[in-house]
Each structure stands twice: as structure tokens, then as C-alpha cells.
Amino acid sequence: MRVTTSAGAFEASAIAGTRAIMIALNCDEAACKGLLGFAFQRARGAGRPEFLRSLKVFEAVEPNPDTEHGEYFTDKFPIQSFLWSDYTAEPGTTYHFEVIPVFGDPTAPELRDAEKLAFTVTTEKEDDGQHGIWFNRGAIASQAYARKFKNHKPTEAEMDNPKDEHTVWLSRGLLEACLDYIDTTKKSEALRACIYEFTYAPIIEAFKAKIDDGFDVRLIVHDDKKGKNRKAMKAAGLDVKAEHNGEPVVIWRTRPPIPHNKFIIKLDGDAPQEVWTGSTNITPSGFLGQSNVGHLVHDSDVAEQYLKYWTILSDNPTGKPAKEGVAEISPYPPALVKPGSQTCIFSPRQTASMLNWYADRMSDATSSIMFTAAFNVAADFIEPLARDRDFLRFVLKEKPPTADERKALKGDRDLQISFGAVLGAEFKVVDGKLVAKRKVKEFPLDRWFLKEELTRDEGNIFFIHTKYLLIDPLSDDPLICTGSANFSEGSLTTNDENMILIRGSTRVADIYMTEFDRLFRHFYFRDVANDVASKRKKGEKPEKVFLDPDDRWMESYFKPGGFKSRRREMFFSIPASNWTVNAATHSDDEPVRPPKKKKAAKAVAKKAKTKTAKKKTTKKTAKAASAKKAKAKTTKIKKVAKAKVKKAKTKTTKAKKAKTKKSKTKKSKAKSKR
């Protein structure tokens, strides 16, 4: 839901998702001279309005704030930002907000009621009968968790309990929605699923309950090399050899190496009705750790496409037949997909031409781009993201940009990148694993924030696991691309993957946009704070962090071309034309992608050959060393044995000599007696 209002020189634009409400503010620079910030007052439904909490204070008023027990509110300590979000909102709930400009002196703030911005906004339902959308918390390291649960690391038993308070808080409705989708299946209905990682007990047990009750359930499950899926299914008591009407319940997917799907189709009899998809792996971290989305599409045409795809994969095909089957049901889409359409994109594909399609849509954008990348940014996306353009582009990544990415993407300050981080800590991720972690010395926010820990300590993804692209999400005709694929060549040409291109749904865009903004700003703040702290000169004390006592905080919000200035303007100057105008000029022909450079291929082959040779050399060296060691040991044993023999021989010789001498002495004595 979107609402705008104005009062005097001030204006507000509110965008409500399901559990987050973004409130953007604006005014003329001259009109806000002396502005200390904004007081926020909120009432839920017909409830009593209350001023909301503030995390910062004026030093002159509260020089030693109590971070854990202090109660500070925005009427006395206003928000010094033109963008604020409410992350405590509940789905399908009406809220009345009043945003009041605050002037005067920190010790005696003046709330200007004459310029009060008042508006009512209703958050979106999680499921409106067309799209059901659930984002988990996705912020493992957070002040809210630290404050609420004292950084308690959830136990396995707690994570396996859907009603446990830690699980409920971290899941944020995602786990409950998936369980409800399975549990509400009727006897007349059937379930068909494709699952990459299948180790989370509550979901396995939900499927098992339906299978045991004789429901028509068939699961295509990745037969991973380490056997984690088999082990988890066995632990839950799910019979992997069970059959329904003569067909196996579990179909093992042994190829490709990454059958990355996570979708569940629900059929009414033989007719597909809806599909659960998104980025959430069926693992504890998928639901409770890394950021993920579960997206339920109530559309029989979309469900039918997914069933066709499921049927292709149910034969466990190799690459060639899989690609041929996908090509028939999921052709290259037109540049301008139909209004209100939902286009399915499946993998593996013959080529990675969809990267061209996504890059073209980025080029077509006119007001904003929001993009999540769990791994690297595809080379095809560098130009449309880095090109100097008059609007903001946001990239949210799991890990810091690589050196090549930084070099390629640093050209335009309207491109902003945020990535996963722990507040006040430096850590390195090597080969997808957290290998080092230490506290930033003299961190400037120590007195403001509680100590927090990263509760998940294993796996490849800790922070950002979602895979979606938003083109002009603030426009009246946005494009949302969401699913399981990581926007990479491998995900398109090798993996089993699924994506949906959704055009024109402002409701879907608002939910995705508010969640993107929540995580982007959460980690952007951490990135900046950690970077500033790490660059501080040795022995230099950090600056105190308090609210500015005057209007100097606004300087960055009115700096021409600056990021915060652009962000303030973004919500109030949306172009009349959006991406659709530019897309209409593109050809619908699938582009021919150039083959991979031989040099690169040779380099990969050489690297692999070197690695193999290194392994062989290592084995040979180890074998030689082992043989040498064994030979040395044998030689030593022989020497010891020889020494023993020699010693024994010497002893015998001495004994013989002694005996002879004794005999001679005896004879000599006998002769003397005669």
C-alpha cells in the first residue's frame, strides 16, 4: 500500500509491505533551517497514539545513555533522517502515523504541530489469494535479537520446534506458512516437490505425516554425495522406499551436481492449482538464519508450467534431455512481457541468454534498481549497473565486492552496494566459510549497542540468500524477478532452477521493496561503521556518537548529487515513463552469446591440470617419504638386530675365553701340586 501526504513545506510518502513500513520525508532546504529532526507517533487501529523509541540521544540531555534499559522517545530525541522504517508492523493491520518536525534547542525541543504529517496506512496481508509472500528475519546478528534473547544461540531442539520463541522470532512467519501449505492439503489433492536440501525436521515430518496417511505425495530430492538428505529423512522416519499407486514417493535426483530447486506444487486431483517457490532451502538456516523468501503463487497456469517442469525432472534426465525439455516449456521471453503476466523461467537452458534479458531490463529502468546477489555480480550486469545514470541502483550482496567488482562498479556514486556484516567485528570468509573473526578496536558505537554474536557458524551463506531483481519498483508498473537462481551462467546452463517474472503488481513490489530496504540499510550501516572504525589511526579515539545539537545533520541530505540527497528525492520525483517504454524498443529475438573465451577455458583446464599434478606430486612425495621412513625403520631394525648378534657373539667369545683361561689356571694349579 502506498500513501502520500503534505503539510506546509513538508511531505511524506509511506510504503507498506507485510511487516515493514517505509516512510520517506521531504521539504525545501530553506524551510527546514533549524530542524532538529522528526518525532514519530503511531497508533495501531483505534489504539492510543504513542511516541516511538529513539536509539540516539542529545549529549547535553543524556551524556551517559543506558543502552539496555534506557527509555528514549522521538518527542525528546527526534529521528535525524529523511527515511525511517517501522519494522515492528504486523500483516493486514491499520496504523495511524503522525510525523512532527522538531525545532528549537535540544534541552527544550519544539514540536511544530502546524506542519504535522498525518496519514493512515494498512500493511499488506501475507496472502491475498493471488500471492502469498513471507520473508524471514534474515538478520542473525541484530540488536533486536541481542536485546530480546541475550544472544542465546538456539539449540537444535529449539530450532526443530516451530512454536519455540526463538524459532518464531527468526522465522517471522516463513516456517509457519510452509507448514500450513503442506498441512492443509486435502485427501482430494496431491503434492509434487523438487527439493535441493532436505534436512529440516519440521518440514520433513509434515511431508511424512501426509505420506503415512496415504496422500498422493511425490518428492524429487537431491541425492547429495555426503548423504545429508538421506540421513535427515531416515531420522524423521520418512520411508524413502514408500510407494503410492505403484509409483515411488521419493525420486532421487543424481544429476546435475546442483539441482537447486525448492518448490512444491499443489494439485486438485490431476489439475495443478498453486505453487510454493522462492529461495528457502529446507534447512534450519534456510528458515531461521540467512535471509530468504517463500513465495506462494495461486495461479493454475503458473502451477501447470511448474508441473510440466517437475515431470521432465522426474525422469532424472542428464543435461542434454533436460535442456531440450526445458526449451519446449520455457522459451526465451519477449523483452516486454505482457501486462499483469507471470512468466516462468526454468533451467538448465541451452545458453545463459537470460543474463542478457536481465541486463537489458536493468538498462531499461528509469527510477531505481534493487538487486540481491548471494555470490558475484554477473559480468553482464556490470555495465547497466555502473553506467552514469540519474537514479539510484542498489546491490545487496552476501560478501564484500571482489577487487574486480569494486574496480568495475566504482564509476558512479548513484550505485550503492551493501553486504553482510557483524556490527563491531571483522571477519573473513574463505571458500564460503567463516575462518576468522575479531572485535574492531575502539569501536565508536560500543556504548550504544549491546554485544551480539553470529548464531550460525557453518555453511556457505550467512546473510543474503535471496535471489531477486526489482526494476522501477516505485512505479505503477514494476517488474519483479524472483526464484531460486543466482543470476549466474552456471545457474542457467547447469543447475536445476526456477524463476518467475512478475509484471505490474505494486503489492508484490511493495513487499519485496520494503524487505530489501530493511536488510540493505541494516547491513549498509554496519559496513560503514566497521569501515570507519578499521581505518582509524592507531591510538586515535573514536568520535562520540550522539544526535547533532542543531541542523548540521541535514547537510548530506541536500548535497547536490549525494547519495542521501538522491534517496530523499527518489520517492518524490518518479519519472512518468518507466522501464516498459524502453523495453518496447528491444528485439524479442534471443541473443547469440559469444562462446566462452578459449583463453579462459585453457586457464581453467591448466589450473585443473596443475591441481591434479600437484595432488599426484603430493601423493608421490608422501609415498616416497613413507617408503623412506619405512626403509629407515627397517635399516634401524637391522642395525639393532646386527648389534644384538654382535653383542651376543662378543659375549660368547668372552665366555669361551674366560672358560679356557679358567681351565688353564686349573690345570696349572694341578701341575704345581704334583
C-alpha positions in Angstrom: 0.0 0.0 0.0 1.2 3.5 -0.9 0.1 6.7 0.8 1.3 10.3 0.3 0.5 13.5 2.3 1.8 17.0 2.9 1.6 19.8 5.4 3.2 23.2 4.9 6.7 22.8 3.5 6.8 19.1 4.4 5.6 16.0 2.6 5.6 12.2 3.3 5.4 9.1 1.2 4.6 5.8 3.0 5.0 2.3 1.5 3.7 -0.6 3.5 4.8 -4.2 3.0 3.6 -7.0 5.2 5.9 -6.4 8.2 7.7 -3.2 7.3 6.6 0.3 6.6 8.9 2.7 4.9 8.3 6.5 5.5 10.2 8.9 3.2 10.1 12.6 4.1 10.9 15.7 2.1 11.0 19.5 2.3 12.6 22.6 0.8 16.0 23.2 2.3 15.2 26.8 3.2 12.1 25.7 5.1 13.8 23.4 7.5 16.5 25.7 8.8 17.0 24.9 12.5 15.3 21.4 12.1 16.5 19.0 14.8 14.7 16.0 13.3 11.3 14.3 13.3 9.1 13.0 16.1 7.1 9.8 15.2 3.8 9.0 16.8 1.9 5.8 16.0 -1.5 4.3 16.9 -2.5 0.8 16.0 -6.1 0.6 14.8 -8.2 2.5 17.3 -5.5 2.3 19.9 -3.9 5.2 21.8 -1.1 7.0 19.8 2.4 6.7 21.3 5.7 8.3 20.5 8.2 5.7 19.1 11.6 4.8 20.6 14.8 6.6 19.6 18.2 4.9 19.6 20.2 8.1 19.9 20.1 11.0 22.3 21.4 14.5 22.7 24.6 14.5 24.7 23.6 17.7 26.5 20.5 16.0 27.8 21.7 12.4 28.3 25.5 12.2 28.3 25.6 8.6 29.5 22.7 6.7 27.9 21.7 3.3 29.2 21.8 1.1 26.1 19.9 -1.9 27.7 17.3 -0.3 29.9 17.1 3.3 28.8 13.7 4.5 27.5 14.3 7.3 24.9 11.5 8.6 22.6 11.4 10.7 19.5 9.5 13.6 21.0 12.6 14.4 23.1 15.2 12.7 20.9 14.0 13.0 17.2 14.9 10.9 14.2 17.6 12.7 12.2 16.9 11.2 8.8 14.5 11.7 5.9 13.9 7.9 5.6 12.6 5.9 8.6 11.0 2.4 8.7 8.8 0.7 11.2 10.0 -3.0 11.4 7.5 -3.9 14.2 4.4 -3.8 12.0 2.1 -6.8 11.7 0.5 -8.0 8.4 -3.0 -6.8 7.5 -3.0 -4.1 10.2 -4.0 -0.5 10.0 -1.7 2.1 11.6 -2.2 5.9 12.0 1.1 7.9 11.9 1.9 11.5 12.8 5.3 12.8 11.8 6.1 16.1 13.5 9.1 18.4 12.6 11.1 19.3 15.7 12.9 22.6 16.1 14.4 24.6 18.9 17.1 23.6 21.4 18.0 20.0 22.4 17.2 20.9 26.0 13.8 22.3 25.0 12.6 20.7 21.7 9.6 22.4 20.0 7.2 20.1 18.1 5.6 22.0 15.2 2.0 20.7 15.1 1.1 23.1 12.4 3.3 21.1 10.0 2.4 17.7 11.3 2.2 15.0 8.6 -0.7 12.7 9.5 -1.7 9.6 7.5 -3.2 6.1 7.8 -1.7 3.1 6.2 -2.7 -0.6 6.2 0.0 -3.3 5.8 -0.4 -6.0 3.2 -1.8 -9.4 4.1 0.7 -12.1 3.8 -1.5 -14.0 1.4 -4.2 -12.1 -0.6 -5.3 -15.2 -2.7 -3.0 -14.3 -5.6 0.4 -14.0 -4.0 1.5 -15.2 -0.5 4.9 -13.8 0.4 6.9 -14.4 3.6 10.4 -13.1 4.4 12.2 -14.5 7.4 14.1 -12.2 9.8 17.3 -12.7 7.8 19.4 -10.7 10.3 21.2 -13.2 12.5 23.4 -10.6 14.1 21.0 -7.9 15.3 20.4 -5.6 18.2 16.8 -6.7 18.5 17.8 -10.4 18.9 20.6 -9.4 21.3 18.2 -7.4 23.4 15.3 -9.9 23.3 17.2 -13.1 23.8 20.5 -12.1 25.4 22.3 -13.6 22.3 21.1 -17.1 23.2 22.3 -19.5 20.4 19.2 -21.6 19.6 19.7 -25.3 20.3 18.8 -28.0 17.7 15.8 -28.9 19.8 14.6 -25.3 19.9 15.1 -24.9 16.1 13.1 -28.1 15.4 10.2 -26.8 17.5 8.0 -24.4 15.3 6.4 -23.0 18.5 9.7 -22.2 20.3 10.0 -18.4 20.9 13.4 -18.2 19.2 12.2 -20.1 16.1 9.1 -18.0 15.9 11.0 -14.7 16.1 13.7 -15.8 13.5 11.2 -17.4 11.1 8.9 -14.3 11.1 6.1 -16.4 9.6 8.1 -18.2 6.9 8.2 -21.6 8.6 4.5 -21.4 9.7 3.4 -20.6 6.2 5.3 -23.5 4.6 4.0 -26.0 7.2 0.5 -24.6 6.7 0.8 -25.1 3.0 1.6 -28.8 3.4 -0.7 -29.5 6.4 -3.8 -28.1 4.7 -3.5 -30.4 1.8 -6.8 -32.3 1.4 -7.3 -36.0 0.5 -8.5 -35.0 -2.9 -5.3 -33.0 -3.5 -1.8 -34.0 -4.4 1.7 -32.6 -3.7 4.7 -32.6 -6.1 8.0 -31.2 -4.9 11.6 -30.6 -6.1 14.0 -30.2 -3.2 17.7 -29.5 -3.1 18.5 -29.5 0.6 16.1 -31.5 2.7 17.4 -31.6 6.3 14.9 -29.6 8.4 12.9 -31.9 10.6 9.6 -30.0 10.9 9.1 -29.9 7.1 10.2 -33.5 6.6 7.8 -34.6 9.3 5.0 -32.6 7.7 5.5 -34.5 4.4 5.9 -37.8 6.3 2.5 -37.3 8.0 0.8 -36.9 4.6 2.6 -39.8 3.1 1.7 -42.0 6.1 -1.9 -41.0 5.8 -2.0 -42.2 2.2 -1.9 -38.8 0.5 -0.6 -38.6 -3.1 2.8 -37.1 -2.4 5.9 -37.4 -4.7 9.2 -35.8 -3.9 12.2 -35.2 -6.2 15.1 -35.0 -3.8 18.8 -34.3 -4.4 20.9 -37.4 -3.7 23.8 -35.4 -2.2 27.2 -37.1 -2.0 27.5 -36.7 1.7 24.1 -38.3 2.2 22.8 -35.5 4.5 19.3 -35.6 2.9 19.0 -39.4 3.3 20.3 -39.2 6.9 17.7 -36.5 7.8 14.8 -38.3 6.1 15.8 -41.5 7.9 16.0 -39.7 11.3 12.5 -38.3 10.7 11.2 -41.8 9.9 10.3 -41.0 6.3 10.3 -44.2 4.3 12.4 -43.4 1.1 11.2 -46.7 -0.5 7.5 -46.0 0.0 5.1 -46.1 -3.0 1.8 -44.5 -3.9 -0.3 -46.3 -6.5 2.7 -48.2 -7.7 4.9 -45.0 -8.1 7.8 -44.2 -5.8 7.2 -41.4 -3.3 10.9 -40.3 -3.4 12.7 -39.9 -6.7 16.4 -39.3 -6.2 17.9 -36.6 -8.4 21.5 -37.7 -9.1 22.3 -35.1 -11.7 23.3 -32.3 -12.1 25.6 -31.6 -9.1 23.4 -28.7 -8.0 19.6 -29.5 -8.6 18.9 -26.2 -6.8 15.0 -26.1 -6.9 12.9 -25.7 -3.8 9.3 -25.7 -5.0 6.1 -27.5 -4.0 3.1 -27.8 -6.4 -0.4 -28.5 -5.1 -2.9 -30.2 -7.4 -6.6 -30.7 -7.1 -6.9 -34.2 -8.5 -4.8 -34.0 -11.6 -5.2 -30.2 -12.0 -2.3 -28.1 -10.7 -3.6 -25.1 -8.7 -0.8 -23.3 -6.9 3.0 -23.5 -6.3 5.2 -22.6 -3.3 8.6 -21.4 -4.5 11.3 -18.9 -3.6 14.9 -19.1 -2.2 14.3 -21.0 1.0 16.2 -24.3 1.3 14.6 -26.9 3.6 17.2 -26.5 6.3 17.3 -24.8 9.7 19.5 -22.0 8.3 17.2 -21.6 5.4 14.2 -20.8 7.6 15.9 -19.3 10.6 19.3 -17.9 9.6 20.2 -16.4 6.2 17.7 -14.0 4.5 15.1 -15.9 2.5 11.7 -15.6 0.9 8.8 -18.1 0.4 6.5 -17.1 -2.4 3.2 -18.8 -3.0 1.6 -18.2 -6.4 -2.2 -19.0 -6.6 -2.4 -19.4 -10.4 -3.3 -22.6 -12.2 -1.4 -21.6 -15.4 1.8 -21.0 -13.4 1.3 -24.2 -11.4 0.7 -26.1 -14.7 4.1 -24.8 -16.0 5.8 -26.0 -12.9 4.2 -29.4 -13.1 5.5 -29.8 -16.7 8.9 -28.9 -15.4 8.6 -31.4 -12.5 7.6 -34.1 -14.9 10.7 -33.5 -17.0 12.9 -33.8 -13.9 11.1 -36.8 -12.6 13.0 -39.0 -15.1 16.3 -37.8 -13.6 17.5 -36.6 -17.0 21.1 -35.8 -17.9 22.0 -32.3 -19.2 21.0 -32.7 -22.9 17.5 -34.1 -22.5 16.8 -31.8 -19.5 17.8 -28.8 -21.6 15.7 -30.0 -24.6 12.6 -30.5 -22.3 13.0 -27.1 -20.7 13.4 -25.4 -24.1 9.9 -26.6 -25.1 8.1 -25.3 -22.0 10.3 -22.2 -21.1 11.4 -20.3 -24.2 13.3 -17.0 -24.2 10.8 -14.4 -23.0 9.9 -11.2 -25.0 11.6 -8.0 -24.0 8.3 -6.6 -22.8 6.4 -9.3 -21.1 2.6 -8.9 -21.1 0.9 -6.6 -18.5 -0.1 -8.5 -15.4 1.8 -11.6 -16.6 3.7 -14.2 -14.6 6.4 -15.8 -16.8 8.2 -18.9 -15.7 11.9 -19.4 -16.4 13.3 -22.8 -15.8 16.9 -24.3 -16.0 19.0 -25.9 -17.3 18.9 -23.9 -20.5 20.9 -24.2 -23.8 22.7 -20.9 -23.1 22.9 -18.2 -20.4 21.0 -15.7 -22.7 18.7 -14.8 -19.8 21.6 -12.8 -18.4 21.2 -10.6 -21.4 17.5 -10.3 -20.7 18.0 -9.3 -17.1 20.8 -6.8 -18.1 18.6 -5.3 -20.8 15.8 -4.7 -18.2 18.4 -3.0 -15.9 19.3 -0.8 -18.8 15.6 0.0 -19.4 15.0 1.2 -15.8 14.3 4.9 -15.3 13.8 5.4 -11.5 15.5 2.6 -9.4 17.0 -0.9 -9.4 17.2 -3.2 -6.4 19.2 -6.4 -6.8 20.3 -9.2 -4.5 23.5 -11.2 -5.2 24.4 -14.1 -2.9 27.7 -14.5 -4.7 29.3 -12.4 -7.5 27.7 -9.9 -9.8 27.5 -11.3 -13.3 29.7 -9.6 -15.9 26.6 -8.9 -18.0 25.2 -6.7 -15.2 28.3 -4.5 -14.7 27.7 -2.0 -17.5 24.0 -1.3 -16.8 24.7 -1.0 -13.0 27.9 1.0 -13.3 26.9 3.4 -16.1 26.5 7.0 -15.0 22.7 7.4 -14.7 20.4 9.9 -12.9 18.8 7.4 -10.4 19.9 5.1 -7.6 20.8 1.5 -8.1 21.2 -0.8 -5.0 23.1 -4.1 -4.8 22.8 -6.2 -1.7 25.4 -9.0 -1.5 26.4 -11.8 0.8 30.1 -10.9 0.8 32.1 -7.7 0.1 32.7 -6.9 -3.6 35.7 -8.6 -5.1 38.7 -6.4 -6.2 37.4 -6.7 -9.8 33.9 -5.8 -8.9 35.0 -2.8 -6.9 37.1 -1.6 -9.9 34.2 -2.1 -12.3 31.4 -0.7 -10.2 33.1 2.4 -8.7 32.3 4.7 -11.6 29.0 6.2 -10.4 28.1 7.2 -6.8 24.4 6.5 -7.6 25.3 2.8 -7.4 25.3 1.7 -3.8 26.5 -1.7 -2.5 25.7 -3.2 0.9 26.9 -6.6 2.1 26.6 -8.9 5.2 28.4 -7.8 8.3 28.5 -8.1 12.1 28.5 -4.8 13.9 31.8 -4.0 15.5 33.6 -7.1 14.2 35.9 -8.0 11.3 35.8 -11.4 9.8 37.0 -13.2 6.7 35.1 -15.7 4.5 37.4 -18.1 2.7 35.9 -20.8 0.4 32.4 -19.9 1.8 33.5 -20.5 5.4 33.9 -18.1 8.4 37.5 -18.5 9.2 38.4 -15.5 11.3 36.6 -13.1 13.5 37.8 -10.3 15.8 36.4 -7.3 17.5 37.1 -3.9 16.0 39.3 -2.0 18.4 37.9 1.2 19.9 34.6 0.8 18.1 32.7 4.1 18.2 29.3 2.6 19.0 30.3 0.4 21.9 28.4 2.4 24.4 25.3 2.5 22.2 24.8 -1.2 21.3 24.8 -4.5 23.1 27.3 -7.1 22.2 25.9 -9.5 19.6 27.0 -12.8 18.1 26.6 -14.6 14.8 24.5 -17.6 15.8 25.2 -19.6 12.7 28.8 -20.9 12.4 28.8 -23.2 9.5 27.7 -23.3 5.8 28.3 -21.1 2.7 25.7 -18.3 3.1 25.4 -16.4 6.4 23.4 -13.3 5.5 21.9 -12.8 2.0 20.4 -15.9 0.2 17.5 -14.3 -1.6 17.6 -14.1 -5.4 15.5 -11.3 -6.8 15.7 -8.2 -9.1 13.3 -5.2 -8.9 13.1 -2.9 -11.8 11.4 0.5 -11.2 9.6 -0.8 -8.0 8.3 2.6 -7.1 6.5 3.0 -10.5 2.9 1.9 -11.3 4.2 -0.9 -13.5 7.1 -2.6 -11.7 8.9 -5.8 -12.7 9.8 -8.4 -10.1 12.1 -11.3 -10.9 12.2 -13.8 -8.1 13.1 -17.5 -7.5 15.9 -19.9 -6.8 18.5 -18.9 -9.4 21.6 -16.8 -8.5 21.7 -14.8 -11.8 24.8 -16.6 -13.0 25.8 -18.6 -16.0 26.0 -21.8 -14.0 22.6 -21.4 -12.6 21.1 -21.0 -16.1 23.1 -23.7 -18.0 24.0 -26.3 -15.4 21.7 -26.2 -12.4 18.0 -27.1 -12.0 16.5 -23.7 -11.2 13.2 -21.8 -11.4 12.3 -18.0 -11.6 9.1 -16.0 -12.1 8.9 -12.7 -13.9 6.0 -10.8 -12.4 4.9 -7.6 -14.2 2.7 -4.8 -12.8 1.9 -5.9 -9.2 2.6 -2.9 -7.0 1.6 -5.1 -4.0 4.3 -7.6 -4.7 6.8 -4.8 -5.4 5.9 -3.1 -2.1 6.5 -6.2 -0.1 9.8 -7.0 -1.8 11.0 -3.4 -1.7 10.3 -2.8 2.0 12.2 -6.0 2.8 15.1 -5.2 0.5 15.3 -1.7 2.2 15.2 -3.3 5.6 18.2 -5.5 5.0 20.1 -3.1 2.8 20.1 -0.3 5.4 20.7 -2.8 8.2 24.0 -4.0 6.6 24.9 -0.7 5.0 25.1 1.0 8.4 27.2 -1.9 9.7 29.5 -1.8 6.6 30.1 1.9 7.1 30.6 1.8 10.8 33.0 -1.1 10.6 35.0 0.5 7.7 35.3 3.8 9.6 36.5 2.0 12.7 39.0 -0.2 10.9 40.6 2.8 9.2 41.0 4.8 12.4 44.7 5.6 13.1 46.4 3.7 15.9 45.8 5.3 19.2 43.1 7.7 17.8 39.9 7.7 19.9 36.6 7.2 18.2 34.3 10.2 17.9 31.3 10.3 20.3 28.1 9.3 18.6 25.1 11.4 19.6 22.4 13.3 17.8 23.6 16.6 16.3 22.5 19.5 18.6 21.5 21.6 15.5 20.6 21.2 11.8 24.0 20.2 10.6 22.8 16.6 10.3 20.8 17.7 7.1 23.9 18.7 5.1 24.3 15.3 3.4 20.5 15.2 2.6 20.8 18.4 0.5 24.2 17.8 -1.1 23.7 18.0 -4.9 24.1 14.5 -6.4 24.9 13.0 -3.0 23.6 9.5 -2.1 21.3 10.7 0.8 20.1 13.6 -1.3 19.3 11.3 -4.2 17.5 8.9 -1.9 15.4 11.7 -0.5 14.4 12.8 -4.0 13.8 9.2 -5.2 10.4 8.9 -3.5 9.0 12.2 -4.7 10.2 12.6 -8.3 9.3 9.3 -10.1 9.5 9.7 -13.9 6.3 9.5 -15.8 7.8 6.8 -18.1 9.2 3.6 -16.7 11.1 0.5 -18.0 8.3 -0.6 -20.2 8.8 2.3 -22.6 12.5 1.3 -23.2 11.7 -2.4 -23.3 9.2 -1.9 -26.1 12.1 -0.8 -28.4 14.1 -4.0 -27.9 14.0 -7.0 -30.2 12.3 -10.2 -28.9 14.9 -12.4 -30.6 17.1 -14.4 -28.3 20.7 -13.1 -28.5 23.5 -15.3 -29.5 26.0 -15.3 -26.7 29.7 -15.5 -27.7 31.3 -18.8 -26.7 33.5 -18.8 -23.6 36.9 -17.5 -24.3 39.4 -20.2 -25.1 42.0 -18.5 -23.0 39.7 -18.6 -20.0 38.8 -22.3 -20.8 42.5 -23.1 -21.2 43.3 -21.3 -17.9 40.6 -23.3 -16.2 42.0 -26.5 -17.7 45.5 -25.6 -16.8 44.5 -24.8 -13.3 42.7 -28.2 -13.0 45.8 -29.9 -14.6 48.1 -28.1 -12.2 45.8 -29.1 -9.3 45.8 -32.7 -10.4 49.6 -32.7 -10.9 50.0 -31.1 -7.5 47.9 -33.8 -6.0 49.9 -36.5 -7.8 53.1 -34.9 -6.7 51.9 -34.6 -3.1 50.8 -38.3 -3.2 54.1 -39.3 -4.8 56.1 -37.2 -2.2 54.0 -38.6 0.6 54.6 -42.2 -0.8 58.3 -41.6 -1.2 58.5 -40.1 2.3 56.6 -43.1 3.7 58.8 -45.5 1.8 61.9 -43.7 3.0 60.6 -43.8 6.6 59.8 -47.5 6.3 63.3 -48.2 4.8 64.9 -46.2 7.6 62.9 -48.1 10.1 63.9 -51.4 8.5 67.6 -50.3 8.4 67.4 -49.3 12.1 65.8 -52.7 13.0 68.5 -54.5 11.0 71.2 -52.4 12.7 69.8 -53.1 16.1 69.5 -56.9 15.3 73.1 -56.9 14.0 74.3 -55.1 17.1 72.5 -57.6 19.2 74.0 -60.5 17.3 77.5 -58.9 17.5 76.9 -58.3 21.2 75.8 -61.9 21.7 78.8 -63.1 19.7 81.2 -61.0 21.7 79.6 -62.2 24.9 80.0 -65.8 23.7 83.7 -65.3 22.7 84.4 -63.7 26.1 82.7 -66.6 27.8 84.8 -69.1 25.8 88.0 -67.2 26.6 87.1 -67.0 30.3 86.3 -70.7 30.3 89.6 -71.5 28.6 91.6 -69.3 30.9 89.8 -70.9 33.9 90.6 -74.3 32.5 94.3 -73.4 32.0 94.5 -72.0 35.6 93.0 -75.2 37.0 95.5 -77.3 35.1 98.4 -75.1 36.2 97.3 -75.5 39.8 97.0 -79.2 39.5 100.5 -79.5 38.0 102.0 -77.4 40.8 100.6 -79.8 43.4 102.4 -82.7 41.8 
